[in-house]
Amino acid sequence: MAKKPKKQHQSGGTPATVALTAAGTVFTVHAYEHDPASASYGEEAAEALGVSPDRVFKTLVADVDGRLTVAVVPVAGSLDLKALASAVGGKRAAMADPAAAERTTGYVRGGISPLGQRKRLPTVLDASARAHGTICVSAGRRGLEVELSPTDLASLTGAVFAEIGRG
């Protein structure tokens, strides 16, 4: 009797790409060679992929009134912490401790994806994402981005759209 072939995982699969595939979402994975000396993971991704920094979004984890919250903003700008707090009904926000962000999401800094996180966190997607047919976010590893529609990203993460980006 022949053995059943083992189920093979797609090379380069991450919890983010697994979640996208399981949801039947249309997406494209873009890989590039990550430079450990790069000053900005997001700007490095935009340049490596030849995509406008307005369409590449970084995933940041903040502490809003003691609760970790995910903010997804264009790499071309920065996060408005006060606007983020307001978007989730909070009063005060600060960037989360990097170790807490990594432990809670299951990803390493520079590779945190809003998708497939270990623990689902409240998520806010900058309203500017709606101006694009597709945006790029981390696929869960440095040097790996996933391109999908902002509507699909919001749907899969339970995100709300709000003006949380500056610049």
Residue pairs with C-beta under 8 A, 6 or more apart in sequence:
10 17
10 21
12 29
12 31
12 141
12 144
14 113
14 116
14 139
14 140
14 141
14 144
15 106
15 107
15 113
15 115
15 116
15 117
15 118
15 140
16 113
16 115
16 116
16 138
16 139
16 140
16 146
17 27
17 29
17 116
17 139
17 140
17 146
18 116
19 115
19 116
19 156
20 27
20 115
20 116
20 146
20 148
20 156
23 156
25 148
25 152
25 156
26 148
26 149
26 152
27 146
27 147
27 148
27 152
28 134
28 146
28 147
28 148
29 139
29 144
29 145
29 146
29 147
30 49
30 136
30 144
30 145
30 146
30 147
31 143
31 144
31 145
32 44
32 45
32 48
32 49
32 143
32 144
32 145
33 48
33 143
34 41
34 44
34 142
34 143
35 44
38 44
40 75
41 58
41 110
41 111
41 138
41 142
42 53
42 56
42 57
42 58
42 75
43 53
43 75
45 51
45 56
45 75
45 136
45 138
45 145
46 52
46 53
46 55
46 56
46 75
46 76
46 136
49 56
49 136
49 145
51 136
52 76
53 74
53 75
53 76
54 74
54 76
54 128
54 132
55 74
55 132
55 134
55 135
55 136
56 74
56 75
56 76
56 135
56 136
56 137
56 145
57 72
57 73
57 74
57 75
57 125
57 126
57 129
57 135
57 136
57 137
58 72
58 73
58 74
58 75
58 137
58 138
59 70
59 71
59 72
59 112
59 113
59 114
59 137
59 138
60 70
60 71
60 72
60 73
60 79
60 95
60 112
61 68
61 69
61 70
61 71
61 95
61 96
61 100
61 101
61 104
61 105
61 112
61 121
62 68
62 69
62 70
62 71
62 79
62 81
62 84
62 93
62 94
62 95
62 96
63 69
63 93
63 94
63 95
63 96
63 97
63 100
64 84
64 85
64 88
64 90
64 92
64 93
64 122
65 85
65 90
65 91
65 92
65 93
67 90
67 122
68 96
68 100
68 101
68 104
68 121
69 84
69 88
69 90
69 93
69 121
69 122
69 123
69 124
70 105
70 114
70 117
70 121
70 122
70 123
70 124
70 157
70 159
71 79
71 84
71 123
71 124
71 126
71 164
72 114
72 123
72 124
72 125
72 126
72 129
72 137
72 153
72 159
73 79
73 126
73 164
73 165
74 126
74 128
74 129
74 165
76 167
77 165
77 166
77 167
78 165
78 166
78 167
79 164
79 165
79 166
80 163
80 164
80 165
80 166
81 93
81 94
81 95
82 93
83 162
83 163
83 164
84 90
84 93
84 124
84 162
84 164
85 91
85 92
85 93
86 162
87 124
87 160
87 162
87 164
88 122
88 124
88 160
98 109
101 109
101 112
102 108
102 109
102 112
104 117
104 118
104 119
104 121
105 112
105 113
105 117
105 118
105 119
105 121
106 116
106 117
106 118
106 119
107 113
107 117
107 138
107 140
107 141
108 141
108 142
110 138
110 142
111 138
111 140
111 141
111 142
111 144
112 138
112 140
113 137
113 138
113 139
113 140
113 146
114 123
114 125
114 137
114 138
114 153
114 157
114 159
115 137
115 139
115 140
115 146
115 153
115 156
115 157
116 140
120 157
120 158
122 158
123 157
123 158
123 159
123 160
124 159
124 160
124 161
124 162
124 164
125 150
125 153
125 154
125 157
125 159
125 160
125 161
125 162
126 161
126 162
126 163
126 164
126 165
127 161
127 162
127 163
127 164
128 163
128 165
129 135
129 150
129 153
129 161
130 150
130 161
132 150
133 149
134 147
134 148
134 149
134 150
135 147
135 148
135 149
135 150
135 153
136 145
136 146
136 147
137 145
137 146
137 148
137 153
138 144
138 145
138 146
139 145
139 146
150 161
153 159
154 160
154 161
